[in-house]
C-alpha cells in the first residue's frame, strides 16, 4: 500500500472509487468532501426512504464542523447560531455560576439538509436564504442508494466487494453487490425558526420496570437504543416529567413539562482499536470509529475532522501514519474523557467548581488539546 496519496490503485493515477456506508451526518460529510475533490462515491443508507427522519437533536457546532462547512458548503446558508453564556443552576433554580463562554449551536436537521443539498442537490425549506448548489466540472460522480443494508465485506486483493440487501418500494428485497477501491464506514449504533435544546441524563437500572417502560414506544415496540421524536409512550413521558419535578431546577422541569416531541437515547460507549482494515481499503470514521457521549459535544466535529483528514491522506497532503495518528488520538482521548466526566457528574458529589472545570475542559478546541501519551499506544502497529 502507498504511504503517500492514500491506498494505491494498481500503480496508476486513477482516483479510487469509494463506497460510503451510512447516510447520516458522518457519511454525508465524507460524500460531500470526496465529491468536491473529484472522487466518485456511492453512498449506501439502510433507511428505506430517500430522506432520513428528523433526529430531533441539537448539536454544538465545534471548530471542525464550522471548518468543514467553510470549505465545502455551496449553499451560502449559515450553519450555526452563537450562544454567549453558560449558566449553572442549583436544584431550587437559583443561579450559582455564570460565565461568558461562546458556543455555536446548530441542529441535526439543518446539517443533514445542507449536506444533502451539497451531495445530491436535495432541495428543502432549510435552504431559505441560501441556494441549491451548482454542479462543477471537477466534481466526482455521486450515487445515493437508500434501502440498502450492508450484509458483508470481502477483501478481493485490489478491491473490496460490498454485499447489501436492497429493499424495494413494494417491500421485496434483492441481494446486491458493489466493488470499491475503498469503503468508508460511517454508520453509527432550520430557517429562522429556533428550537430550545436540552439534555437530561437519568439513570435506570438495567432490566428495571422503569427502563422497560421508557424504552417501549407508543406502539408497544421495545426499542434497543432510541425512541424517536413523537414515539415515546405518553405514560412513559409522564413518568419522566414527574422525575423532573422531583429532581430538576424548576426552570428545567418546566421545559420538560412543555416539551411536545421528546426523544430518548440510551448512552453507549464504544471505540474500535484501529481505523484501517483490509489493507487500508476499509476506513472507519465518526461514530463508526468511536461513539462519544453527548456531553463531549464532539461527535459531529469528530466526523467532520475524520473526513478532512481522510481527504488530506487521499490527496497526498499527509501520509498514512499521520492520518492514523490524527484520527485515533482524537477518538481515544475524547471517548475516555466522556466516560470520566460522565462518571464524575452522575455518581460523585463534588463542589460546583469541579463540574465547571469538567465542562470547560470538554470545550477545549481540538487543536489546543494536549493528548495523553497513552493515546499513541500501538498506533505504529496499525
N, C-alpha and C positions, 0 to 999 in steps of 0.2 A: 504494500500500500504506500501511497505517496505521503511524505511528511510535510509537503507544502502543497497548497492548492486543493486540499481535501482528498477523498479517496480517488485512486487512479481509475481511468476509464480506458483500459487496454492501450495505454501509451499514446492515445490520441488527444486532441484538444477539444473533442466533443464535450459539451456540457452534459452532466448526468441527468437522466430523467428521474424524477423524485415522486414517491408516493407518500402522502401525509395521512396518518391515521388519527382521526379526531377532528371534528368541525366546530369545536368551541373556540375560545379565545386563543389558546396556545396553537392549535392547528391553523387558525386564520392568520395569526402573526407570521407563522412560517410561510404560509401560502402567499401572503402579500409581499413579504421581503424577497422570497425566492423568485416570484414572478417579476418583480421590479429589476432584479439582477439578471434576468434572461433565462432562468431555469424553467423547464416545463414541469408542471406539477399536476397530479391527480389527488384530490382530497376525498377520502372515504369517511363518511359520517354515518353512524349506525341509526340515528333517528329517522323514522320512516317519512318524515315531512321535509320539505325543502328548507324551511326555516325552523330554527330551534325556538322553543317556547321561552317566554320571559323567565329568567332565573331569579328575578326579584332582589338581586344583591347590589348593595353599594360597594364601591371599590375606591381605595386610596390610589390615586394615580401617581406612583413614585417616579423618580427621575428617569428610570429606564423606560417606563411606559410613555412618558412625555417625549423622551428622545426618539422612541420608535415612531410615534405619530409625526414628529417633526421631520423625520427622514422620509417616511413612506406615505403619509396621508395626502391624497389629492383632492379631497372634498372641500377643504378650507373650513370645515366645521370645527369649532373649539371642542376639545375632548374632555375638558375638566373645568370646574369652578373652584376657587380657593376658599378655604376656611382659615381663620386667622388666630383662633384662640382655643385653648384647652381648658375645660372647667371640670373640677373634681367636686363631687357632692358626697355628703355623708348620708346615712340612711334616713335622716329626718328631712333631707332635701336642702340643707344649708351648704353654701359654697365654702369649701375648706381650702381650696387652692385653685389659682388660675394663672395662666402664663401665655404670653404671646408665642405661638408656635404654628407657623403656616403649614397647611397640608392642602394638596389639590385633590378634589373629590370628583368621582365620575360614577357611572353605573355600568353594570354588565350589559344592559340593553344597548346603551349608546355605543360602547366599544364594539359590541357584536355587529351592529348595523353599519357602523363606519368601516369596519374591516370587510364585511360582505360587499359593501359598495366598492371598496378598493380592489377586492379579489375578483368578484364575478359580476360587478356592476348591478347589485340588487338595490333598487330604489326603495325608499321608506320615508315616513314623516320625520325621522331623525335627521334627515339631510336638510331640513328647513334652515335657511341661512347659509347653506353650503351648496354644493353642486355634485352631480353624478360624474365621477372621474372619467377622463378621456382615456382611450387606449393608445399606447405608444408603440412605435415600431419595434423597439428593443425588448418589449415585454415578452416573457415566456408564455407559452400556451397553458391554459388552465382547464381543469375539468372537475366540477363539484358533483360528487356522486352521493346521494343520500339513500337511506335504507340499506346501507352496506355494513354488515357486521363482519369484521375480520375474524377468521377461524384458524389461520395458520400462516407461518412464515417459514420458508425453506431456503437455505443457503445453496445457491447454484454455482458458486465459484465467482464468476464475474458479475453476477447479479443476484437479487433475491426474488423469489416468487411469493407473492402475497395472495392468499386464498381468502375469499369472503362470500357470505351469503347475501344476495341481492333481493330485497323484499320489494315485490311489485305492488302496484296500486290495487290489484284485485286480491291481495292477501297471499298470493303464491310466492315461493322463494326459488331462486335459481342459484346454483353454485357457480361462482365466477373466479377468475384468477387474473392477476396483472403482474408483469415483471417490472422491476425497478432497479436502477443502479444504486439508489439509496432509499431507505424507508425512514421517515421521521415519525416517531411515536409521540403523539401529543394528546392522547386520550386519557383523561384523568378519572380515579374511583368516582336625554330627550330634548326635546327642544327647550323652550323657556319654562316648561313645567319643572318644578323642583320637588324632590322626594326627601322625606326625613328618613334617615337610615340609622338603625340602632342594632347592636348585637348584644345578646344576653346569654351568658353561659349558665347552664343549670345542670347539676349532676344527678343522674338517676342510676341506681344500682342495676347492673346487667341482669336481665330476666325479671326485673320488678314489674308488678302490675302497672305502675305509673309509666314506665318506659314503653311497655306494650301498648298501653292506651294512647300514648303520644305518637308512636310510630305506626299506628293503624289509621289509614286515611278515611275520609268521609264515606268512601265506597266499601270499606271493610277490608281493604288490601293492606297487608303488613309490609311496610316499606323497609328496606335494609339501611339506607343511608339518608335519603332526603324526602321530605314531604314538600312538594312544590307549592308555590303560592296558590291559594284558593282551594287546596285539597285537604287541609287539616280538618279533622272532625270537630264540630262545634263543642262537644263535651270535653275534648282534649284541650282545646284552646281556653275554655272556661277554667279548667284546672290550672293551666299555666298563668292565666290572669290572676287567679286567686293567690298563687305563689308570689306574683309580683306585688300584690297589695301587702303581703306579709314581709317581704324581704327587700323590695326596691325603694329608693327615694320616691316621694310622691310624684315628682315630675316624670320619672321613668315609668312608674306604674300607670300613669295616665296615658303615656304613649302606647304602652301595651294594650290598655283598655280600648283605645281608639283605633288600633290597627285593624284594617279590614281584611287584608290578604297576607297574613304572616306565613313564613315558611320555616321549616325545621331542618337542620343539618347536623348529623352526628359527626363529632370530631374524631378524625383518624390520624394516625402518624405512620408515615411510610417513606422510605428512601431506598433507592437501589444502590448497590455497591459500585456500579460503574455506569457510564452513559453511552458506551460504544459496544456493539456486538456484531457478530458475524463478519469479522474482518473489516469493521468500520462501515458496513453497508446498512446497519440499523443504528439510528441515533435517537436517544431519549431526551426530551426537552420538557420544561414546565412541570405540570402535575404528574406527568408520566415518569419523571425523574425523581421528584421529591414532592410530597404532599405536605404543605405548610398549614399550620393552624391559622385561623382568621386573624388573630391579634398580631401576627407578624406583619400584617398589611403588605405582604411581599409576593403573593402567588402570581398576580398579573405581571408585576415587574420581572419576576423570575422568567416567565415565558418569553417576554419581550427581550430580556437580556440574553437568554439562551439562543434565541433566533438570531440576534445580531452577531453573537459570537460564531454561530454556525456559518452564517454568510461570510464573515471575515475569513473563516477557515477555508471554505469552498473557493473563495476568490483569491486565496493565497496571501492574505494580509497577515495572518498568524499561522503558526504551524500546529500540528496535531497536539503536541504536548501542551501548548498554551491554551488551546481550546478545552482540553480535558481539565486543566488546572482551573481556568476561569469558571467554568460551569459547575464543576464538582465542589470546589471550595465554597462557593456561594451557597449551593444546595445544602452541604453538610452543616455549615455554620448557622444558617437561618433555621433549618429544621431543628437543630439542637437547642438554639435559643428559644424557639417557640415552645418546646416541651418544658424547659426550665422556668420560663416566665409564667407559663400556664399553671404549673405546679405551685409556684410561689403565690400566685393570685388566688387560686382556688382552695388550697389546702393549708396555707400558713397564715397566721395572724401577724402582720408586720406593720411598722409605722408607715404612715402615708408617704413619707419621703422615699421609702424603698419602692413602693409601687410607681411613684412618679419617675424614679430613676430607671426602673424597668421599661416603662413606656417610652421614655426619651431614648433609651438605648436601642429599642426596637426601631426607632425612627431615624437612626443614623443612616446617611446615604451610603449606598453600596461602595462607591469609590472612596469613601472616607473610612471604611471599616478596616480594622486590623484583625486578620483571621488567626485563630489559634494554630499552633504548629501541627496539631493532630489532624487538621483538615487536609493536610498534604499526604497523610499516611497511605501508602500503597498506590498512589496515583501513577507512579512511574511504571507500575506493572499492568496498567490498563491498556 
